[in-house]
Structure formats: C-alpha cells, structure tokens
Amino acid sequence: MSNIGQCRVCKQGLLEIVKEEKTNEIFICCDLCEGEWQTPEDAFNNQNGSRNKYGKVIYPTAKEIKSMHWNVKIFDDFN
C-alpha cells in the first residue's frame, strides 16, 4: 500500500494510491472517509473530490505509480 499522507478532509485517514480494478485508473482515496481525487494536488487542496465515483479498487504496483509522474512524496507500507 502506498500513500501520500493524511487526508485534508477527515484529518484522520491516509490518502492511499489505488487503482479501479475494472478500468485500471489510478487515483487517490482516503482509507477512512472514502473521498476520491484524481491527482495528489486535488487531494491536498480538497478540490474536485468525489465519493463512490469508482468501483472496486486494488493497489497498483510501484511501476504503475511511478508511471503517473506525480511530483509528491510517496510513502510505502507493505506490512
């Protein structure tokens, strides 16, 4: 599981990098409040958010995450 830090909405959850299983679209999702954002910038600025826009999510590989070229610190926790 990879994340980009704490959720700015609920201030408790982690902003996880996830992938919708059906479309392979990678996005940011809070593990507690389930807010969703297409980019880290949107998540950090709490703009263009949604809930329940995506279907079942899985975790992308490190290679898939790097392919997004996001300019943000990524924390990895594979425990």
N, C-alpha and C positions, 0 to 999 in steps of 0.2 A: 504494500500500500504506500502510495506517495501522496504527500500533501504540501500545501503552500502556506500553512499557518492557520491561525484562528479565524473563525467566522466573524465578520463585522456586524452581522445581523443579530445572532443569538448570543454572541460573545462567549460561547462555551464549546461549540463543536469545532472540528477540524475541516478545513477546506480540502477535500480529497480530490485527486485527479482520477476520474473514472471514464469509462467508455460504454456507450449504449451498445448492448450486445447485437441488436438487430442491424444497426446502421454503421457501427464502428466509429461513431462520432465521439471525440474526446472532449470533455468539458469538466467544469469544477462543480462539486456538490458538497454541501455541508453534511457531515455524518449525523448531526442531531436535528437541525431544523429543516433539512432537506431542500434548502434553497439551491438553485442551479444557476450557473453563469457560463457563458461560452468562453470567456477569457479570464485570466487572473486579474487583469486591470478592472474589469467589470465587477468581479467579486470584491476586490479591495475598495472600490468606490461605491459599492452597493447600488449599481445601476444595471438596467436591462436584465434583472433577475426573473426567475420563473420558479414554479413548482409543478411537478407532475407533467412536465413537457416531454420527458424522455421515458422510455420503457425500462426494462430490466438492465441493470448495469453490472459490468465486470471491471476488473482492474487492468489497465493497459500495461504493456511491457515497458521496460526502461527505454528501449529503442523507439517505441511509438511515442512516448512522452518527449524524448529528445527531438523527434521529427516535428514537433509543434513549434520549436524555436521560441519558446516563451522566455522572456528576459526576467526571470523571477527565481528566487531561491527555492529549491525543491528539497523537501525532507523525505527521507525514505525510512519506513519502518516495516520490516518484513517478519516481525515476531508474531 
